[in-house]
Amino acid sequence: MITSSSKYSTLFKYQDFLIFIGLLLWVSILNVAGIKADIWSSFFSSVLYLGICLLPVLIFSFYKEQLKTSLTQKQYWFYWISCFVILLPLFTIGTVYLDLGNLENTDFIYLASAAFGLELLLNLNSYYHKKIQHIKWIKKIGLENAVFITIVLIAVTISAMATSSLNNPIYHTKERLLVGFEFDFIKILQNFGSFLSFFVQFLLMYLCGYLLFIINSRVLVSKVLKHKGLIIYILSLLTTIAILYPILAQLLISLPLNTIFGRDIFLTNPFDLENAFGAIGIMVISLPFVLALQWGKQNHQILSLEKEKSETELSLLRQQLNPHFFFNTLNNLYALSLQKSDKTSESILQLAELMRYTIYKGQEQSVTIAQELKYIEDYIDLQQIRLKKELNFNFNKEIANESLNIAPLLLIVLIENAFKHGIEPAENAAFLNVSIKSDKKELTFICENSFELENTLNKPGIGLENLKKRLALLYPNQYELEISNENSIFKVTLNLKLK
């Protein structure tokens, strides 16, 4: 028996629920952060009362994955709207009206607003991973380019705000210009030269930090830390800072921004240690992102190699499997031709259909269950034509949706194995019982046949071995395969978790 299960499947299934629990805990922590007495009792009462406000969200998030798989898209969004647009506001109003505990009314309102915003963020993240991140030009951006784009956008935004603050007595005095939260597009057009000047200077200022980020990413982490270790990395980082920070500081001191926004933006001494601490801070803060970037690149390379290896192995397995099947089928046709059977032409036509399926559909990643079953039925019909002995054959099908996808040429291996090792060598009447059951999530295929020759069980051939390898490649952690042979009955049960 081969049993596989995902280690973190349960955790991922309830990840949204756990995130909302985290939100509830953080709001409760903030509520008790400033008190001096009865801290734990206040904390637990806060969790309880705020949890009542958040109850619809917690229930919905707990069953979210189950709802997605069991409901249609329209039904799911009906439940979502009922939870976040109707029930969450009602529970919020109810808890405010009841005046539970020592909590302020605004605490419940803030919690409900945060929960709604968090749900929108989770949905956007899910949409990004399903739809957007697979777009080719999105993949090519990468972390470094994303940081650069962010820097440009920040420079544009601050420059627009600074230009909009010009000649405004609230922000603009003789001594300095303060950047206010103002966006006046007419003023930006009227002072477009100032806007461009601000943009170039702010961009240059941020690019100094970006330069340190790039050096840390492409040299210090990827080369020094990876090959020389932590001590040499730290020493190399300090050396890099010592070389660059006075030069970068002098460049920033020379910018006209110092005169416009006030002399205290940058220290007048480029060798001041505060400038060095700023550069070190950029390196330290960027380190987790750089490590994530390096890990992502390595992981992508590993996955690409594994995918290439898997595809190569699958190709070799199919090349082994298909000739094995066709050799058996051609032997069947040879036997029919010797008998000068009227069914020879019909059998050749069926073989042509089987070959067409194998050549074209067999090379695809998936086929529908209906297509695979039609292939199996044609194969069994072809086999029954040449059998001299009686075959008691039963095929039970209970399929909720025949349009669901499955990897091609998996189930036929079990049927072929039954004929080769159980039915064909039998001297007496043989039987073959096939059963397939499927819902939206799982498929169970059972092949049960009689056998008489014990020695054939010790040499099952390449069919079952290839099946095991293909299952491991195509359905990792998503299948169970049970094989038993008792009382002259050979039984194979395959359970697949449908993707």
C-alpha positions in Angstrom: 0.0 0.0 0.0 1.3 3.5 -0.9 -0.2 6.2 1.2 0.6 9.9 0.7 -0.6 13.0 2.5 0.4 16.6 2.6 2.1 17.6 5.8 0.7 21.1 5.7 -2.6 20.6 4.0 -4.6 21.1 7.1 -2.7 24.3 8.0 -3.2 25.8 4.5 -6.9 24.8 4.6 -7.5 27.0 7.6 -4.9 29.7 6.9 -7.5 32.5 6.5 -9.2 31.5 9.7 -5.8 31.6 11.5 -5.0 35.0 10.0 -8.3 36.4 11.4 -7.6 34.9 14.8 -4.3 36.8 14.6 -6.1 40.0 13.8 -8.4 39.4 16.8 -5.5 38.8 19.1 -3.6 41.9 17.9 -6.6 44.2 18.5 -7.0 42.7 21.9 -3.3 43.2 22.7 -3.5 46.8 21.7 -6.5 47.3 24.0 -4.6 46.0 27.1 -1.2 47.4 26.2 -1.5 50.4 28.4 -3.3 49.0 31.5 -1.6 48.2 34.8 -3.9 45.8 36.6 -6.0 42.7 35.8 -4.0 42.4 32.5 -4.8 38.8 31.6 -8.5 39.0 32.6 -8.8 42.1 30.5 -7.1 40.5 27.6 -9.3 37.4 27.6 -12.5 39.4 28.1 -11.4 41.6 25.1 -10.8 38.5 23.0 -14.2 37.2 24.0 -16.2 40.3 23.3 -14.3 41.2 20.1 -14.7 37.6 19.0 -18.5 38.0 19.2 -18.2 40.9 16.8 -16.0 38.9 14.5 -18.0 35.6 14.8 -19.5 35.6 11.3 -16.1 36.2 9.8 -14.5 33.4 11.9 -17.2 30.9 10.9 -17.0 31.8 7.2 -13.2 31.7 7.1 -13.1 28.3 8.9 -15.3 26.7 6.2 -14.0 28.9 3.3 -12.2 26.1 1.4 -15.0 23.7 1.9 -17.5 26.3 0.5 -15.3 26.9 -2.5 -15.2 23.3 -3.5 -18.9 22.4 -2.7 -20.7 25.5 -4.0 -20.9 27.2 -7.4 -19.2 30.5 -7.8 -22.5 32.4 -7.5 -23.5 30.5 -4.4 -20.1 31.2 -2.8 -20.2 34.9 -3.4 -23.8 35.0 -2.0 -22.4 33.5 1.2 -19.5 36.0 1.1 -21.8 39.0 0.8 -24.0 37.7 3.5 -21.1 37.4 5.8 -19.1 40.6 5.2 -21.8 43.0 3.9 -24.7 42.0 6.1 -23.8 39.9 9.1 -20.5 41.6 10.0 -22.1 45.1 10.2 -25.1 43.6 12.1 -22.9 41.9 14.7 -20.8 45.1 15.0 -23.9 47.2 15.7 -25.2 44.6 18.1 -22.0 44.5 20.2 -21.8 48.3 20.2 -25.5 48.4 21.4 -24.9 45.9 24.1 -21.9 47.8 25.4 -19.9 44.7 26.3 -17.1 44.9 28.8 -14.9 48.0 29.1 -14.3 48.3 25.3 -14.9 51.5 23.4 -17.5 51.4 20.6 -14.8 52.4 18.2 -12.9 49.2 19.0 -15.6 47.1 17.5 -15.9 49.4 14.5 -12.1 49.4 13.9 -12.1 45.6 14.2 -14.9 45.1 11.7 -13.3 47.6 9.3 -9.9 45.8 9.6 -11.5 42.4 9.1 -13.3 43.6 5.9 -10.0 45.2 4.6 -8.1 42.0 5.5 -10.6 39.9 3.6 -10.2 42.1 0.5 -6.4 41.8 0.8 -6.6 38.0 1.0 -8.9 37.8 -2.0 -6.5 40.1 -4.0 -3.6 37.9 -3.0 -5.4 34.8 -4.0 -6.3 36.4 -7.4 -2.7 37.4 -7.9 -1.4 33.9 -7.3 -4.0 32.3 -9.5 -4.2 34.8 -12.4 -1.6 37.5 -12.4 1.7 36.0 -11.3 1.7 33.5 -14.1 1.6 36.3 -16.8 5.0 36.3 -18.6 5.8 40.0 -18.2 4.9 39.9 -14.5 7.3 37.0 -14.0 10.1 38.9 -15.6 9.9 41.9 -13.2 11.5 40.2 -10.3 12.2 41.7 -6.8 15.0 44.1 -7.9 13.0 45.6 -10.7 10.0 45.8 -8.4 12.0 47.8 -5.9 13.3 50.1 -8.6 9.7 50.7 -9.9 8.6 51.4 -6.3 11.4 53.9 -5.9 10.4 55.7 -9.1 6.8 55.9 -8.0 7.7 57.2 -4.5 9.9 59.9 -6.1 7.1 60.9 -8.4 4.6 61.0 -5.5 6.8 63.0 -3.2 7.8 65.4 -6.0 4.1 66.0 -6.8 3.3 66.6 -3.2 6.3 69.0 -2.8 5.3 70.9 -5.9 1.7 71.1 -4.8 2.9 72.6 -1.5 4.8 75.5 -3.1 3.6 79.0 -2.2 1.2 77.5 0.4 1.9 79.4 3.7 1.0 76.3 5.7 4.0 74.5 4.2 6.2 77.0 2.4 8.1 79.6 4.4 11.3 81.6 3.9 13.3 79.0 5.9 12.1 75.8 4.3 9.5 74.0 2.3 7.6 71.2 4.0 6.0 68.4 1.9 2.3 68.4 2.7 -0.2 65.8 1.7 -1.3 67.9 -1.2 -2.0 67.0 -4.9 -2.7 70.0 -7.1 -2.3 68.9 -10.7 -2.8 72.5 -12.0 0.1 73.8 -9.8 2.2 70.8 -10.9 1.7 71.8 -14.6 2.4 75.5 -13.8 5.6 74.6 -11.9 6.6 71.6 -14.1 10.3 72.6 -14.0 10.3 72.5 -10.2 8.5 69.1 -10.3 11.2 67.7 -12.6 13.9 69.1 -10.4 12.4 67.6 -7.3 11.9 64.3 -9.1 15.5 64.0 -10.3 16.9 64.9 -6.8 14.5 62.6 -4.9 15.2 59.8 -7.4 18.9 60.3 -7.0 18.6 60.2 -3.2 16.6 56.9 -3.3 19.0 55.4 -5.9 21.8 55.8 -3.5 20.0 53.4 -1.2 19.1 51.2 -4.1 22.8 51.0 -5.1 23.5 49.6 -1.6 20.7 47.2 -2.0 22.0 46.0 -5.4 25.5 45.5 -4.0 24.1 43.6 -1.1 22.0 41.4 -3.4 24.3 40.7 -6.3 27.7 40.6 -4.6 27.7 40.5 -0.8 24.9 37.9 -0.3 25.1 35.9 -3.5 28.9 35.7 -3.7 30.4 36.5 -0.3 27.9 35.1 2.2 27.1 32.1 0.0 30.8 31.0 -0.5 32.7 32.7 2.4 30.4 32.6 5.3 28.9 35.1 7.8 32.1 36.6 9.3 33.6 37.5 5.9 30.1 38.8 4.8 29.9 41.2 7.8 33.5 42.4 7.3 32.9 42.9 3.6 29.7 44.8 4.3 31.6 47.1 6.7 34.3 47.6 4.1 31.8 48.4 1.4 30.1 51.0 3.7 33.4 52.6 4.5 34.2 53.0 0.8 30.8 54.3 -0.3 29.1 56.1 2.5 31.3 59.3 2.5 31.0 59.6 -1.3 27.2 59.1 -1.3 26.8 61.4 1.7 28.8 64.1 -0.1 26.6 63.7 -3.2 23.4 64.0 -1.1 24.7 67.0 0.8 25.4 68.8 -2.5 21.8 68.5 -3.7 19.8 71.7 -3.9 17.1 70.0 -1.8 19.2 70.9 1.3 18.6 74.6 0.6 14.9 74.2 -0.3 13.8 71.8 2.4 16.3 72.9 5.1 19.9 72.2 6.0 19.0 69.5 8.5 17.9 66.9 5.9 21.5 65.7 5.4 24.4 66.2 7.9 26.9 68.7 6.5 29.9 66.4 7.4 29.9 63.4 4.9 32.0 61.4 7.4 29.5 61.7 10.2 28.8 58.3 11.6 25.1 58.9 11.4 25.4 58.7 7.6 27.2 55.3 8.0 24.5 54.0 10.3 22.0 55.0 7.7 23.8 53.0 5.0 24.2 50.0 7.4 20.5 50.2 8.2 19.7 49.9 4.5 21.9 46.9 4.2 20.4 45.2 7.3 16.8 46.0 6.4 17.3 44.8 2.8 18.9 41.5 3.9 15.7 39.5 4.4 14.4 40.6 1.0 17.8 39.8 -0.6 17.8 36.4 1.0 14.2 35.8 -0.1 15.3 36.8 -3.6 18.2 34.4 -3.6 16.1 31.6 -2.2 13.4 32.3 -4.8 15.9 32.1 -7.7 17.4 28.8 -6.4 14.0 27.3 -5.7 12.8 28.3 -9.2 15.9 26.6 -10.7 15.3 23.5 -8.6 11.7 23.3 -9.6 12.6 23.8 -13.3 15.1 21.0 -13.1 12.6 18.7 -11.3 9.9 19.5 -13.8 12.3 18.7 -16.7 13.4 15.5 -15.0 9.8 14.5 -14.4 8.8 15.2 -18.0 11.7 13.2 -19.2 10.9 10.2 -16.9 7.2 10.4 -18.0 8.2 10.3 -21.6 10.4 7.3 -21.1 7.6 5.5 -19.1 5.1 6.1 -21.8 7.5 4.8 -24.4 7.8 1.7 -22.4 4.1 1.3 -21.7 2.7 1.9 -25.2 4.7 -0.7 -27.1 3.9 -3.2 -24.4 0.1 -2.6 -24.9 0.3 -2.7 -28.7 2.4 -5.9 -28.8 -0.4 -7.6 -26.9 -3.1 -6.1 -29.1 -1.3 -7.1 -32.4 -1.0 -10.6 -31.0 -4.8 -10.6 -30.6 -5.3 -9.5 -34.2 -2.9 -12.2 -35.4 -4.9 -14.8 -33.6 -8.1 -13.5 -35.2 -6.5 -13.5 -38.7 -5.5 -17.1 -38.2 -9.1 -17.9 -37.3 -10.3 -15.9 -40.4 -12.8 -14.3 -38.1 -15.4 -11.9 -39.5 -14.5 -9.6 -36.6 -11.0 -9.0 -37.8 -11.9 -5.8 -39.7 -13.9 -4.5 -36.8 -11.0 -5.2 -34.5 -8.6 -3.4 -36.7 -10.8 -0.3 -36.7 -11.0 -0.5 -32.9 -7.2 -0.8 -32.7 -6.9 2.3 -34.9 -9.1 4.2 -32.5 -7.0 3.0 -29.6 -3.8 4.0 -31.4 -5.2 7.5 -32.2 -6.1 8.0 -28.5 -2.7 6.8 -27.4 -0.7 8.9 -29.9 -2.7 12.2 -29.5 -4.5 12.1 -26.1 -1.8 10.0 -24.4 0.7 12.9 -24.9 -1.6 15.5 -23.3 -1.3 16.3 -19.6 -4.9 15.4 -18.9 -8.1 14.0 -20.5 -11.7 13.8 -19.3 -12.9 10.8 -17.3 -15.3 10.1 -20.1 -12.5 9.8 -22.7 -10.5 7.5 -20.5 -13.5 5.2 -19.9 -14.3 5.0 -23.6 -10.7 4.0 -24.2 -11.0 1.3 -21.5 -14.3 0.0 -22.9 -12.9 -0.3 -26.5 -9.9 -2.1 -25.1 -12.0 -4.6 -23.2 -14.2 -5.2 -26.3 -11.1 -5.9 -28.3 -9.8 -8.4 -25.7 -13.2 -10.2 -25.5 -13.3 -10.8 -29.2 -10.3 -13.1 -29.1 -11.0 -14.9 -25.8 -11.9 -18.6 -26.2 -13.1 -19.0 -22.7 -16.1 -17.4 -21.0 -15.5 -14.1 -19.2 -17.8 -12.9 -16.5 -17.4 -9.2 -16.9 -19.0 -6.4 -14.8 -18.4 -2.7 -15.1 -19.9 -0.5 -12.4 -19.8 3.3 -13.0 -20.8 6.0 -10.5 -19.5 9.3 -11.7 -20.8 12.6 -10.7 -19.1 14.6 -13.5 -17.5 12.8 -16.4 -15.9 16.1 -17.6 -13.4 16.1 -14.7 -9.8 15.7 -15.8 -7.4 12.8 -15.1 -4.0 11.9 -16.4 -4.3 9.7 -19.6 -3.4 6.0 -19.8 -3.4 5.4 -16.0 -6.4 3.2 -15.5 -5.9 1.0 -18.6 -2.7 -0.4 -17.0 -4.8 -2.2 -14.3 -7.1 -3.6 -17.0 -4.2 -4.8 -19.1 -2.5 -6.4 -16.1 -5.7 -8.3 -15.3 -6.0 -9.7 -18.8 -2.3 -10.6 -19.1 -1.7 -12.2 -15.7 -5.2 -13.4 -14.7 -7.7 -13.9 -17.5 -5.6 -15.0 -20.5 -3.6 -17.7 -18.7 -6.8 -19.1 -17.0 -7.9 -22.6 -18.0 -11.4 -22.3 -16.7 -13.9 -19.5 -16.7 -12.6 -16.2 -15.5 -14.1 -13.0 -14.2 -13.3 -9.3 -14.2 -15.0 -6.8 -12.0 -14.3 -3.1 -12.6 -15.7 -0.3 -10.6 -15.2 3.4 -10.8 -16.6 6.0 -8.4 -15.9 9.7 -8.6 -17.1 13.0 -7.1 -15.6 16.5 -7.4 -12.6 15.7 -5.2 -11.7 12.0 -5.5 -11.8 9.1 -7.9 -11.7 5.5 -6.8 -11.0 2.8 -9.4 -11.1 -0.9 -8.4 -10.0 -3.7 -10.7 -10.7 -7.3 -9.5 -9.9 -10.4 -11.4 -9.5 -14.1 -11.0 -6.1 -15.8 -11.4 -4.8 -19.3 -11.4 -1.1 -19.3 -12.0 0.8 -18.2 -8.9 4.1 -17.7 -10.7 2.7 -14.9 -12.8 2.1 -12.7 -9.7 5.8 -12.7 -9.0 6.5 -11.2 -12.4 3.9 -8.5 -13.0 5.9 -6.9 -15.8 6.5 -3.3 -16.5 2.9 -2.2 -16.4 2.3 -1.9 -12.7 5.8 -0.7 -12.0 5.4 2.1 -14.5 2.0 2.9 -13.1 3.6 3.4 -9.6 6.3 5.7 -11.1 3.8 7.7 -13.1 1.5 8.1 -10.0 4.5 9.4 -8.0 5.3 11.9 -10.7 1.8 13.0 -11.6 0.0 12.8 -8.3 2.6 13.3 -5.5 1.0 13.1 -2.1 -2.4 12.7 -3.8 -2.9 9.0 -4.3 -3.3 5.6 -2.7 -2.6 2.3 -4.4 -3.6 -1.0 -2.7 -2.7 -4.4 -4.2 -3.9 -7.7 -2.7 -4.1 -11.3 -3.9 -6.1 -13.6 -1.7 -8.3 -16.7 -2.5 -7.3 -16.6 -6.2 -8.6 -13.0 -6.5 -6.2 -10.3 -7.6 -7.5 -6.8 -6.5 -6.1 -3.4 -7.1 -7.7 -0.2 -5.7 -6.5 3.2 -6.9 -7.7 6.3 -5.1 -6.8 9.7 -6.7 -7.4 13.2 -5.4 -8.5 15.1 -8.4 -6.6 18.3 -9.1 
